[in-house]
Amino acid sequence: MAGRLENKVAIVTGGGSGIGRATCQRFLDEGAKVVIADRNRAGAEETRALLEGGDDNTAVSVVNISDSEQVQRMVDDTVSRFGKLDVLVNGAAILIRTPPLAEVEEIDWDLTMDTNLKGLFFCCKYAIPPMIANGGGSIVNIASMSGVRGVAYSVPYAVSKAGVIHLTKIAAGQYTSQGVRINCIAPGGIDTPQMRGSTASAEAFQGREGGHPMGRVGRPEEIANLILWLASDEASYVSGSTYIADGGSWATAE
């Protein structure tokens, strides 16, 4: 089915690579106008160049989401250019490998929280009012299985992603009645530049694939498909939910 986001306007943070890039393409395929938001201008511009059917239906927003003024400007510019805002995908995040908790540096904690949690808060804060003014909208927050079961290799990342899951539930409780659906996805291992970097070596990455119930990690397009569904009217009765998308890893964990 095509046209599930016909005449919709979407912002995708983290659109410069990985899941965000795949999401931008899926949204365009379904008729949306898409703002590719990323702090990395080169990555965002590359996404735009790679997109099929972009042209006048896309825009690039270079934004550091931990800066509230930049986030507000991103939202304002989107509404000014395309007339409204219907969908927000909060995909921007950083992952810094850290030692055990007692040895974590404050700067690594602050950088992670400022981007992954405070930045997502800012994006929701400034996107919700124009959505309400337009009659409603959909927000899809990207957490991680790290926020469900924790990971040893990054204390701040796991805690920040747990915060994303909880923020989703609270925000949905406050704004669903005003027409804004807010949901969350907790992906497991997905083949993105961030994941390949977090494993620290090609051998470690291949080891994760080999130990997976499906014999492989996920693809960005597979998460983009779920994001599309949550963003579309097909999920019109879904709000406040967190969807685990890890290929069965959590179900088979001992």
N, C-alpha and C positions, 0 to 999 in steps of 0.2 A: 504494500500500500504506500502510495506517495502522497505528499501534501499534508502530512500530519502537523506540520508547523507553518502552514500557509499563512502569510501575512503576519507572522509573529516576529518579534524583535528580541534577540538574545545577546547577552554578554557571556563570554566564556573566558574566565581567568585561567591562566596557565595554558593559554591557547597556542603558545609558541612551540610546543612539542608534545609527544606522548599522547595520553588520553585526551587532553585538551584539543590537540590538533585533529585527532580522529573525530571528536565531537563536533568541531566546526564543520567538517565535511559532511557528517550525517545530518546536521541541522540544515545546511545548504541544500542537500539532496531532498529534504522534506519541505522546502519552500521558505525557510526563515531568512531574515536578514541578520548577519552575525557580526558582532564586534569582537575581534581577536585581541584579548587583553593579556599583556605580559610585561614584565619589567625588562625583558630581553628584546630590544627592538628588532635585532637581526632575526631572532627566532620567530617573532610575530610576522615580520615581513615575509620570511620564508614560507610560513604557513599560508599566508594570503596568496603567494605566488603559486603554491602547489595546489590550492583548492580549485576544483572544477566547478564552474558556474559562479565564481566570485564576482568580479567586475563591480558593479554598483551596489551589490548586495552585501558587501563586506566593508569593514573599516578596522583600522589598527589603533589600539589605545595602549600607549606605553605608560605603565602604571606600577608603582610600588604600593601594593595594597596595605602595607603597614602604615602608610601615611593617609590620614583621613581626608585631607584636602585633595589629594590626588584621586582618591576613590570617588569623592563627591563630584569632582570634575569629570571623571570617566562616565558616571551615570548621567550627569547633566548633558554632556556632549552627545551621548547616545540618544537621549530623548530629543535633543535639538536637531540631530541629523535625521533620525528615523521616525520621530513623532511620538514614540512611546517606548515602554520596556515591558516585555511579557515574561521573559525567561532569564534567570541567572544561574550559571553553573560555576560553583566555587571550586575550581580545580587547582589553583595556584598553591604550591607548598614547597617547603625545603626539607631535606633530610640530611642531618649531620650525624655521622657515626660518633658515638661517645663511649667512654669507659663506664664502669659502674657508677651509680648515683653519687657516691661520696667524692668521686673524682671528676664529675662533670663541671666544666667551666661555665661561669655565669654568662659569659658572652654567647656561648652556644645555646644555653637555655633561652636567653632573651631573644636571640635571632629567630629561633624556631617558634617560640610562642607569638612573637610579633607578627610573623607571616602566617603561620598555620591556623592560629586561633583569633588573635586580635584583627588580623587582616580580613579573615572571613566574617567576623563580626561587623567590621566597617562596611563590607560589601552588602551584607544583609540590611544593615541600618539604612543605607542610602538607596537601596533598590526597592525596598518595601513600599515607601510612600508613593512613588510614581506607579507602581503596580496597583495599589489600592485605588489611586485616582483614575486608573484606566479600567477598573472593574475586576481586577484580579491578576494572578500570575502564578508562576511556578519557580521555586528555587530548588536546585539539586546540589547538595553539599557532598564533596568527595572526602570521606574519612579514610580508613584503612583497617585491615584486620589487626594491625598493630594496636589500634585503639580498643579492640575487643579483647584480645588475649595478651597484649603486651609483647615487646621484643627486647632482648637483652642488648642489642647493638645500638640502641638510641633511646635513652630515657625520655628526653624532651619530645621527640617525635611521637612516641607512643602515647604520652600524656596529652599532647596537643590534639591528637586524633580522637582520643576518648572525649575530649572537650567538644570536638565538632559533633560527635554523636549526641551528646547531651544538649548542646545548643540547638540542634535540629528539633529535638522533642519540645523544648521550651518555646522556641519560636513558633512552631506549628500550633501549639496550644494557645498562643496569643493571637495569631493572625489567620488561621484557617477560616474562622467565621467571617473574616473580611475579604475572603476570596483568594488568599495567597496560600497555595499548597507548598509545604516545605518538607523535603525528604532527603535521605542520606544513603550513600552507597559506601560499603566497606569492602574495597577490593582486596584480594589476596595478591600474590605475586603476578605482576603484569610486566611484559617485556617493554620497558620504557628506558630512556637514558638514565632516569633517576634510579630505577631498580638495578640496572647494570652497574651503575656507580656505587650503589650501596653494598653490593656483594663483594666489592674490593678486588675481584679477579674474575677472569673468564672461567677459570676452573670451578670457582665457587658458584657462579651463575649456572653452569652446566649441571652442577651437583643438585641445585634446587630443582631444576627441570626433571632430573632423573628420579628424584624422590617424591615427585608429585603424583597424586592418584591418577591424573590423566596423562602422566608422562611428559607434561609440558606446563609452562606457565601460561597465563592468559595473554591475549592480544589487546591492544588499546581499543580496537574496533568492537570487541565484545563488551567492554564497559560502556563504550559510546552508545551501543544499542539499548542498554538499560537506561542510560541517561535520557536518550530520546523518548523512551516510553514514559518515564516519569515527568518529562517536560510537556508531553502532549496531553490532549484531552482524553486519550485512552486511559489515563491514570486519574481521571477526574474525581474518583472517590478515595484517593490515596493521599494521606498527609500524616506527617509525624513518624514515618516508618524508616527503618534502616535495613537495607538489603545487603546481605553478605553475598559477594560474588568472588568465590575463591576456588571454583572447580572441585569442590568436595573436600578440601584440605581440612577444614574445621570439623566436618562430619566424621572424618576418619582418624582424627587425632586421638592418640591414646593418653 
